[in-house]
Each structure stands twice: as C-alpha cells, then as structure tokens.
C-alpha cells in the first residue's frame, strides 16, 4: 500500500465554452503523503478552485491521472466516487456548510449516517470529537447561536469524526477574525502533530506559513514555494 494519500500525474483540466475549450490546469504533478501538512496558495483565477474540486473528487481531470489512497478515481463509478469521497476525505469549508436547522451534534453526525455507522457508535464518536475540539457543551446549539470560531470547530469536527485519510480545507480561515484565525491554525498544528494528514487551499500567507510544505499555483501550473 502506497503512503501517498493524494497523487496527481500530469493532471490537466479544460472546460468547454461555446465551440472552444478553455484550459485551466496545464499538467499538475504532485503528491501528499500520509502525515503530510501542505498548503496550496493562489489568487483568484489561478486554477486553485478547479484543483480543489479534482482533489475532493467533485470533478475529474480532462487528462492525466489522480490517485486517491492509491485508487485511480477515473475508474470509479459515480456511486463509488461518492463512497470514496465520504470515506477518505474530510472537508472543511470557508463558509462552514453547516445545516442551519440541525444542532451541532447532528451536523457532526451526518457523515457517519451516510457511512451507515450504527447509532450507538455514532453517538460515541460525536461525543469524543466534540470534546476533543472543546465544543461538547454547545452540542445542542444551532449554527446561528454560536461564534464563527465555534462554527469552524464544528466543521472540523464533522471532517474528523469519520477518521478520514486526509482533511481537505478550502480557505478555512477566510471568514474568521485574526484572533480566531490563530486559534484555528493552532488547532491544525495540533491535528498534524497527532498524525493527521492535511491539505489547505488558501490565499493567505499566514495560513500557509504553518504548513510543512507550501505550493503556489499560477496560471494553472503548480510550483514549490
């Protein structure tokens, strides 16, 4: 079994626009190993979002290969892709993506429900991760009843609860103030020190500086920082 959780080999992506094709990624080759902590920086229009969608199995390359935990995603059916995405990737988003009508515990429990985890085990896992992130006492609150930092901790708890192979974070501090940003970055450091594998998409130097490896994406090409 490879220790490469993520591996892209000459990944290219184009989109059809009327009668022409617009190239966005021009041949991305890199990898993220088990226990890595990497960041990918880039401005709007650099191809950052397109690469994120491919890494998150939300889109597929036009050409090249993408291996997730050693599996070539191009060989998977839609249902297999969804299953692999739910099992292997923990997503953390800038806008938190919490369901407003559910309390924090129910939001965190959702990936376990999709993964058919038995109810008793679900409850134990949710309690453990909410305690780990210091928000267990807020478990019955709705997202609109807590702070931005607590929302992001909830989103991180939801990403972690199924023990994914990699945590993929998209601008995870974009909606947070500087104090809360520092708290979340410290949390990412702790998670990495505990052996978790993290990849962060960001445009903020402060965020990238806490990672062990940094990449820049410009005009659809990836460079070592």
Residue, then its C-alpha position, 0 to 999 in steps of 0.5 A: x500500500x502506497x503512503x501517498x494519500x493524494x497523487x496527481x500525474x500530469x493532471x490537466x483540466x479544460x472546460x468547454x465554452x461555446x465551440x472552444x475549450x478553455x484550459x485551466x490546469x496545464x499538467x499538475x504533478x504532485x503528491x501528499x503523503x500520509x502525515x503530510x501538512x501542505x498548503x496550496x496558495x493562489x489568487x483568484x483565477x489561478x486554477x486553485x478552485x478547479x484543483x480543489x474540486x479534482x482533489x475532493x473528487x467533485x470533478x475529474x481531470x480532462x487528462x492525466x491521472x489522480x490517485x486517491x489512497x492509491x485508487x485511480x478515481x477515473x475508474x470509479x463509478x459515480x456511486x463509488x466516487x461518492x463512497x470514496x469521497x465520504x470515506x477518505x476525505x474530510x472537508x472543511x469549508x470557508x463558509x462552514x456548510x453547516x445545516x442551519x436547522x440541525x444542532x451541532x451534534x447532528x451536523x457532526x453526525x451526518x457523515x457517519x449516517x451516510x457511512x451507515x455507522x450504527x447509532x450507538x457508535x455514532x453517538x460515541x464518536x460525536x461525543x469524543x470529537x466534540x470534546x476533543x475540539x472543546x465544543x461538547x457543551x454547545x452540542x445542542x446549539x444551532x449554527x446561528x447561536x454560536x461564534x464563527x470560531x465555534x462554527x469552524x470547530x464544528x466543521x472540523x469536527x464533522x471532517x474528523x469524526x469519520x477518521x478520514x485519510x486526509x482533511x481537505x480545507x478550502x480557505x478555512x480561515x477566510x471568514x474568521x477574525x485574526x484572533x480566531x484565525x490563530x486559534x484555528x491554525x493552532x488547532x491544525x498544528x495540533x491535528x498534524x502533530x497527532x498524525x493527521x494528514x492535511x491539505x489547505x487551499x488558501x490565499x493567505x500567507x499566514x495560513x500557509x506559513x504553518x504548513x510543512x510544505x507550501x505550493x503556489x499555483x499560477x496560471x494553472x501550473x503548480x510550483x514549490x514555494 
